[in-house]
Amino acid sequence: MWDLKAVDEKEFYEKVLNCKKPVFIDFWAVWCPPCRMMEPLLNDIMNMYKDRVEFIKVNVDINKKIAKDYDIQGVPSYMIIKGKKKIKEIIGASSKKQLADLIEEAIEIINNDREE
């Protein structure tokens, strides 16, 4: 079962952008087989990083404004944001290591920005 929280546009713009933690966004669509294929792996990643990162999913067909605002060209797409700032992203089905690297690199960028 898919444990990532689905958000709508209102919740995204009111709560997600104000989250204190970095936010991992899974941009997906119902009609996308690779999106469904990635679900178990994303649950594993979420369980590994849930104390350091907030995880959500955004259906690009329902939430077109969010997809447009973040220039989503294909699904699945995975992005880390902090506030309104896009930190890192991967487009397409990815390995567990690629997603873990995405998160680690984004956390490092955020921490380095904080130190400056």
C-alpha positions as CSV (number, residue, x, y, z in Angstrom):
1,M,0.0,0.0,0.0
2,W,1.1,3.5,-0.8
3,D,1.9,5.4,2.3
4,L,2.9,8.8,0.8
5,K,0.4,11.6,1.6
6,A,-1.4,12.9,-1.4
7,V,-1.9,16.7,-1.3
8,D,-4.2,19.0,-3.3
9,E,-3.2,22.5,-4.5
10,K,-4.6,24.3,-1.5
11,E,-2.7,22.1,1.0
12,F,0.4,22.3,-1.1
13,Y,0.5,26.0,-1.2
14,E,-0.6,26.5,2.4
15,K,1.3,23.8,4.2
16,V,3.9,22.1,2.1
17,L,5.7,25.3,1.2
18,N,5.9,26.3,4.9
19,C,7.2,22.9,6.0
20,K,10.3,23.1,8.3
21,K,11.8,20.0,6.8
22,P,12.8,19.5,3.1
23,V,9.9,18.0,1.1
24,F,10.3,15.0,-1.2
25,I,7.6,15.2,-3.9
26,D,6.5,12.3,-6.0
27,F,4.9,13.7,-9.2
28,W,2.8,10.9,-10.6
29,A,-0.3,10.0,-12.6
30,V,-2.8,7.1,-12.4
31,W,-2.2,6.1,-16.0
32,C,1.6,5.8,-15.5
33,P,2.9,2.2,-15.1
34,P,6.4,3.2,-13.9
35,C,4.8,5.3,-11.2
36,R,3.0,2.3,-9.8
37,M,6.1,0.2,-10.2
38,M,8.1,2.7,-8.0
39,E,5.6,2.6,-5.1
40,P,7.3,-0.2,-3.0
41,L,10.7,1.4,-3.4
42,L,9.4,4.8,-2.5
43,N,7.9,3.4,0.7
44,D,11.3,2.0,1.6
45,I,13.0,5.4,1.0
46,M,10.3,7.1,3.0
47,N,10.9,4.8,5.9
48,M,14.6,5.5,5.7
49,Y,14.3,9.3,5.8
50,K,10.9,10.1,7.4
51,D,12.6,11.8,10.4
52,R,14.6,14.2,8.1
53,V,12.3,14.7,5.1
54,E,8.5,15.2,4.6
55,F,7.1,13.0,1.8
56,I,4.1,13.8,-0.4
57,K,2.7,12.8,-3.7
58,V,1.1,15.1,-6.3
59,N,-1.1,13.7,-9.1
60,V,-0.2,15.9,-12.1
61,D,-3.5,15.4,-13.8
62,I,-5.5,16.7,-10.8
63,N,-2.9,19.3,-9.7
64,K,-2.0,20.9,-13.0
65,K,-0.9,24.2,-11.4
66,I,1.6,22.6,-9.2
67,A,3.0,20.6,-12.1
68,K,3.2,23.7,-14.2
69,D,4.8,25.8,-11.4
70,Y,7.6,23.1,-11.0
71,D,7.9,22.6,-14.8
72,I,7.1,18.9,-14.6
73,Q,7.6,17.5,-18.1
74,G,7.2,13.8,-17.4
75,V,6.2,11.3,-14.7
76,P,7.4,9.9,-12.5
77,S,9.4,12.9,-11.4
78,Y,10.9,13.2,-7.9
79,M,11.9,16.6,-6.4
80,I,13.2,17.9,-3.2
81,I,12.0,21.4,-2.2
82,K,12.6,23.6,0.8
83,G,10.2,26.5,1.0
84,K,9.5,27.5,-2.6
85,K,13.0,26.6,-3.8
86,K,13.6,23.5,-5.9
87,I,16.8,21.9,-4.6
88,K,17.2,18.7,-6.6
89,E,15.2,16.5,-9.0
90,I,15.2,13.2,-10.9
91,I,12.9,12.5,-13.9
92,G,11.9,8.9,-14.6
93,A,11.9,5.6,-12.7
94,S,15.0,5.5,-10.5
95,S,16.8,3.0,-8.3
96,K,16.7,3.1,-4.5
97,K,20.3,4.4,-4.5
98,Q,19.5,7.2,-6.9
99,L,16.6,8.3,-4.7
100,A,18.7,8.1,-1.6
101,D,21.5,10.1,-3.3
102,L,19.0,12.7,-4.3
103,I,17.8,13.1,-0.7
104,E,21.4,13.1,0.7
105,E,22.6,15.6,-1.8
106,A,19.6,17.9,-1.2
107,I,20.1,17.8,2.5
108,E,23.7,18.7,2.1
109,I,22.8,21.6,-0.2
110,I,20.3,22.9,2.4
111,N,22.7,22.5,5.2
112,N,25.5,24.3,3.3
113,D,23.0,27.2,2.5
114,R,22.2,27.4,6.2
115,E,25.9,27.8,7.1
116,E,26.5,30.6,4.7
